[in-house]
Amino acid sequence: MSRQHSVWSVIARRELAAYFASPVAYIVTGLFLAFSGFLFFSTFFLVNRAELRNFFGILPVMFAFFVPALTMRLFSEETRSGSLETLMTLPVSSADAVFGKFVSAFSFTAAMLVPTFVYAGTAFFLGDPDVGPMIGGYLGALFLAAGFSAIGLFASSLTKNQIVAFFIAFAICILLALIDSFLVIFPARVVGPLEFLSAGYHFQSIARGILDTRDLLYFASLTAFFLGLTVKALDARRAA
Amino acid sequence: MIEVERVSRSFGSFTAVDDVSFSIRKGEIVGLLGPNGAGKTTTMRMITGFLDPSAGKVTIDGMDITGDSREIKRKIGYMPESAPLYSDMIVEDYLVYVARMQGIDDAGKVSAIAGLTGLGDVMHKNIGDLSRGYRQRVGLAHALLHDPEILVLDEPTAGLDPNQIIEVRNLIKEIGRTRTVIISTHILSEVEMLCDRVIIISRGKIVADSPTGELRQRFGHRATLRVQLSGCTPDELGKAASSIGGVAAFTAEEGDETVSTDGTKCVLTAGVLSIEGERDVRPDVFSLVKDRGWILYEMSIRSNSLEDVFRSLTTGGEES
């Protein structure tokens, strides 16, 4: 009867329930599916290849838009309404609050990917796709979701205005998603470091179906770095 | 139980709380009283660990609130001003959520608290759709759910209608019997009704800290007596009034214009006598007037209410 829940999981569950009660989440999911579905099916029959490459190719850009739309509310709304005070005076640490909200955003983004299995199913039904890149693509998508959720959460902790939070997160995410497309304009010696900073580059590397520890390390540190910054941002508000 | 030692908090260049110290014993019900913007909320936020002090420290049962705060937060039930809650949740879900956050997974506890705070009828309503009174009660339920030793309530009756105020006060009185309670308010009668002790804050500083009963004793016996008469000059009146024992000061005022019995217009001599102590000076004034042959038009006494005490303490020498 008195099963104890860890505090972050209670927060994660509440936030997840809030997603399912919020029209914004449904609009975001609907737009994401409409958009990705259009991109998938419009090119699928044209190219006549049973694969999800186009879908995964555009995914970093789509996530750069849709993930911040899901995370923008998480802290800014609490700050605006004042409920952050009721939350933070419960027996929670800043890390609990940040991690709980992160898990909810990540889970919702992951759930948003589930309907896209239809694309994979279509590919299997009509052809004989390579399984490796497909698994890699979905795995990469999860890493990308984690990294961008952390960025979105950080942006949300900076302001009480959801729209501002959205644009801060969008700016950071789109930069990380597209930086590898603009590498030609940079001098050769900064190309290497910039490529390593690019989320798009690491994502495409995983989506080819090759798991490299450098890519995993990249997404793990990206996520940890922005979650850490979010905790710092919350603590800084408390401090004098 | 709660020790606030030389605590200050500033926001940029603005000092909201300035070198405040007090300690609260177990079981006390303390009222933090002060005008809006005096620093009540900031003080409470530092006690509950939502804000760190800029200087000084707050300890609860000897533990520093900025250090091991999770352990301490468990001892405190806090209702922030105007009870900011998740407006998209229904009441029952919210209380279950708070219970889980506090490590309670007992459905009986939630319904018990709902009963105590009178939320039975609205358990399935959205918090955002509730009236202010009910939202306040959800806030109280939020603060009470884990049976905290310390209850911190920021303006628990603000914005309620008179009936709701009475209900909430009774509830606080009821739950305060076994707990340490700090409430903030700018309503004096509330403090008198609920609190054992009152701390008056003005512009971030403590201007009075005493048991509620003593506050009235210390300041409540002062009174002012206003007199208007004819047949003397203000100087004569002042000199005569000052000779009466218990009159601390005399201030001449502008008298009314009146028409005397013989039909001529005249202006009355008026003044206010500040009286200290418990002796009633009105018989002395009467016999004084009778002896000198003056004519008395008005004699009205007004005892200083707690409102006057509050006003004089919190306007802090800007007037007078």
Boltz contact constraints between the chains, C-beta under 6 A:
constraints:
  - contact:
      token1: [A, 2]
      token2: [B, 105]
      max_distance: 6.0
  - contact:
      token1: [A, 3]
      token2: [B, 105]
      max_distance: 6.0
  - contact:
      token1: [A, 4]
      token2: [B, 103]
      max_distance: 6.0
  - contact:
      token1: [A, 5]
      token2: [B, 100]
      max_distance: 6.0
  - contact:
      token1: [A, 10]
      token2: [B, 100]
      max_distance: 6.0
  - contact:
      token1: [A, 10]
      token2: [B, 101]
      max_distance: 6.0
  - contact:
      token1: [A, 14]
      token2: [B, 97]
      max_distance: 6.0
  - contact:
      token1: [A, 21]
      token2: [B, 88]
      max_distance: 6.0
  - contact:
      token1: [A, 81]
      token2: [B, 84]
      max_distance: 6.0
  - contact:
      token1: [A, 82]
      token2: [B, 84]
      max_distance: 6.0
  - contact:
      token1: [A, 83]
      token2: [B, 84]
      max_distance: 6.0
  - contact:
      token1: [A, 83]
      token2: [B, 86]
      max_distance: 6.0
  - contact:
      token1: [A, 85]
      token2: [B, 50]
      max_distance: 6.0
  - contact:
      token1: [A, 85]
      token2: [B, 80]
      max_distance: 6.0
  - contact:
      token1: [A, 86]
      token2: [B, 80]
      max_distance: 6.0
  - contact:
      token1: [A, 86]
      token2: [B, 84]
      max_distance: 6.0
  - contact:
      token1: [A, 88]
      token2: [B, 50]
      max_distance: 6.0
  - contact:
      token1: [A, 89]
      token2: [B, 48]
      max_distance: 6.0
  - contact:
      token1: [A, 89]
      token2: [B, 50]
      max_distance: 6.0
  - contact:
      token1: [A, 89]
      token2: [B, 78]
      max_distance: 6.0
  - contact:
      token1: [A, 90]
      token2: [B, 101]
      max_distance: 6.0
  - contact:
      token1: [A, 91]
      token2: [B, 70]
      max_distance: 6.0
  - contact:
      token1: [A, 91]
      token2: [B, 73]
      max_distance: 6.0
  - contact:
      token1: [A, 91]
      token2: [B, 74]
      max_distance: 6.0
  - contact:
      token1: [A, 238]
      token2: [B, 51]
      max_distance: 6.0
  - contact:
      token1: [A, 238]
      token2: [B, 52]
      max_distance: 6.0
  - contact:
      token1: [A, 239]
      token2: [B, 52]
      max_distance: 6.0
  - contact:
      token1: [A, 240]
      token2: [B, 52]
      max_distance: 6.0
  - contact:
      token1: [A, 240]
      token2: [B, 54]
      max_distance: 6.0
